[in-house]
């Protein structure tokens, strides 16, 4: 079973989470700009932020360009200032491209200006690692 950890970030929050998860599962964290044709994964752990209440345009373009030949299944892991917003646009783009997406999504509060400074923190990272361990391998029906 192949697992790829990929991320897109403006602030560094998603990179921080992705690198911690990748280190835990013995993978590399790959910036989506480094994705090259021919990369394939049974599971893609995809980290990204929410900016202004929406998924970022480069993340949406990346998701639209994937196919089930590249990625069988994606697990979304999100950092956002509200600590509540989900990657709805990315989920829609992936499913529209035919990539299966895990129903549950990890959401971590991210810092913004003076709000929630220091996030993601050590607890957030532990929670991301625990979530990734539970969801990196598909559960049997």
Phi, psi and omega per residue, in radians:
X1 nan 2.144 3.136
X2 -1.727 2.393 3.136
X3 -2.224 2.272 3.040
X4 -2.049 2.367 3.046
X5 -1.834 2.095 -3.135
X6 -2.288 2.682 -3.104
X7 -2.584 2.780 2.936
X8 -2.331 2.368 -3.084
X9 -2.598 2.566 2.943
X10 -1.836 -0.568 -2.991
X11 -1.805 -0.293 -3.075
X12 1.724 -0.186 -3.115
X13 -1.101 -0.847 -3.109
X14 -1.152 -0.649 3.090
X15 -1.092 -0.758 -3.141
X16 -1.037 -0.822 3.121
X17 -1.145 -0.790 -3.110
X18 -1.080 -0.745 -3.135
X19 -1.125 -0.688 3.121
X20 -1.140 -0.762 3.126
X21 -1.156 -0.782 3.142
X22 -1.034 -0.765 3.127
X23 -1.075 -0.686 -3.118
X24 -1.163 -0.679 -3.084
X25 -1.666 0.036 3.095
X26 1.350 0.614 3.127
X27 -2.142 3.061 3.005
X28 -1.729 2.611 3.015
X29 -1.648 2.168 -3.026
X30 -1.981 2.153 3.015
X31 -1.147 2.385 -3.090
X32 -1.004 -0.410 3.101
X33 -1.202 -0.286 3.129
X34 -1.629 -0.060 -3.141
X35 -1.090 2.311 -3.139
X36 -2.155 2.650 3.101
X37 -0.956 2.452 3.139
X38 1.749 -0.306 3.056
X39 -1.180 2.367 -3.124
X40 -2.400 2.535 3.123
X41 -2.553 2.463 2.959
X42 -1.206 -0.727 3.120
X43 -2.280 2.302 3.038
X44 -1.935 2.033 2.996
X45 -1.563 1.903 -2.982
X46 -1.946 2.012 -3.100
X47 -1.800 2.381 3.070
X48 -2.859 2.859 -3.141
X49 -1.794 2.907 3.021
X50 -1.886 2.242 -3.105
X51 -2.176 2.085 -3.109
X52 1.086 0.555 3.108
X53 1.432 0.109 -3.068
X54 -2.363 2.775 2.978
X55 -1.170 2.537 -3.099
X56 -1.303 2.516 -3.070
X57 -0.947 -0.777 3.124
X58 -1.089 -0.596 3.112
X59 -1.191 -0.713 3.099
X60 -1.101 -0.776 3.129
X61 -1.094 -0.724 3.103
X62 -1.046 -0.844 -3.103
X63 -1.093 -0.716 -3.140
X64 -1.141 -0.503 -3.070
X65 -1.431 -0.225 -3.137
X66 -1.374 2.809 3.070
X67 -2.468 2.894 3.084
X68 -1.100 -0.307 3.035
X69 -1.233 -0.505 3.140
X70 -1.523 -0.820 -3.015
X71 -2.377 2.164 3.109
X72 -1.359 -0.643 -3.002
X73 -2.658 2.447 3.109
X74 -2.075 2.533 3.038
X75 -2.108 2.117 -3.077
X76 -1.593 2.358 3.132
X77 -2.330 2.079 -2.898
X78 -2.136 2.511 2.995
X79 -2.105 2.271 3.131
X80 -2.673 2.636 -3.083
X81 -1.033 -0.642 -3.110
X82 -1.273 -0.447 -3.050
X83 1.312 0.151 -3.069
X84 -2.239 -0.537 -3.028
X85 -1.132 2.569 -3.135
X86 -1.982 2.858 3.121
X87 -1.478 1.092 -3.093
X88 -1.052 -0.801 -3.130
X89 -1.098 -0.721 3.132
X90 -1.183 -0.756 3.104
X91 -1.011 -0.818 3.125
X92 -1.093 -0.720 3.140
X93 -1.124 -0.760 3.138
X94 -1.139 -0.839 -3.134
X95 -1.137 -0.627 3.072
X96 -1.104 -0.519 3.108
X97 -1.488 -0.055 3.118
X98 1.608 0.154 3.128
X99 -1.572 2.244 3.082
X100 -1.191 2.446 -3.133
X101 -2.193 2.252 3.085
X102 -0.975 2.372 -3.097
X103 -1.113 -0.738 -3.119
X104 -1.433 2.477 -3.133
X105 -2.211 2.383 3.056
X106 -1.428 2.290 3.085
X107 -2.260 2.216 -3.105
X108 -2.127 2.385 3.041
X109 -1.131 2.380 3.049
X110 -2.000 2.690 3.099
X111 -1.343 2.621 3.078
X112 -2.569 2.115 -3.062
X113 0.918 -2.062 -3.127
X114 -1.692 -0.025 -3.120
X115 -1.527 2.326 3.086
X116 0.952 0.726 3.101
X117 -1.043 2.513 -3.137
X118 1.524 0.021 3.098
X119 -1.674 2.522 -0.070
X120 -1.237 2.460 -3.122
X121 -1.821 -3.027 -3.080
X122 -1.049 -0.671 3.113
X123 -1.137 -0.764 3.109
X124 -1.018 -0.735 -3.130
X125 -1.132 -0.774 3.093
X126 -1.026 -0.757 -3.140
X127 -1.131 -0.666 3.096
X128 -1.124 -0.767 3.127
X129 -1.086 -0.805 3.133
X130 -1.064 -0.768 3.124
X131 -1.067 -0.823 -3.118
X132 -1.071 -0.721 3.110
X133 -1.043 -0.712 -3.121
X134 -1.261 -0.517 -2.979
X135 -1.951 -0.101 -3.083
X136 -1.183 -0.556 3.132
X137 -1.899 2.213 -3.129
X138 -1.016 2.458 3.060
X139 -1.394 2.583 3.096
X140 -1.399 2.440 -3.123
X141 -1.283 nan nan
